[in-house]
Amino acid sequence: MPQQPELTSPPLPASPAPELGAVPDALPAPHLVPPPTSYAPQRIPRWLERAELYLRVLLRMYIGVAVCYAPWSHLFWDQNPLFVQYPTLAIYAANGAVRGLVSGLGLLNLWFACEDAIRHWDR
């Protein structure tokens, strides 16, 4: 015998659909109609734009220096638990070209940080 779920709330009575071309009985009350929103867009304060730029450049420079330094650090790169667990990956990571590629990504990040700081310096 299939089990039916219990009803937790009483069913709501259905109302008939309005006929086509029928005029509604009453207009909605004025307090229920939302007022039109015509707000002007707010301008971001200058100090907030400068603080965001400063933090963005600082973060990019920090990440760029860390990524440039990481492949040449014996403590971080050679004794990395990921490379210890997967020896095949450690063979590729020990390659000088891979280290240079990762350092190049760090230099690229430093370049973007400096470019961003110089580009917004003029404004």
URJOVEN-V25899 format. One record per backbone hydrogen bond with DSSP energy under -0.5 kcal/mol. NH is the residue of the N-H (numbers start at 1). CO is the residue of the C=O. If there is no record, write none. Layout:
# URJOVEN-V25899
nh=<NH	NH>
co=<CO	CO>
This chain:
# URJOVEN-V25899
nh=<8	22	32	33	34	38	49	50	51	52	53	54	55	56	57	58	59	60	61	62	63	64	65	66	67	68	69	70	71	72	73	73	74	77	78	79	80	84	85	86	87	90	91	92	93	94	95	99	100	101	102	103	104	105	106	107	108	109	110	111	112	113	114	115	116	117	118	119	120	121	122>
co=<6	19	29	29	32	36	45	46	47	48	49	50	51	52	53	54	55	56	57	58	59	60	61	62	63	64	65	66	67	69	69	70	72	73	73	74	77	80	81	82	85	86	87	88	89	90	92	95	96	97	98	99	100	101	102	103	104	105	106	107	108	109	110	111	112	113	114	115	116	118	118>
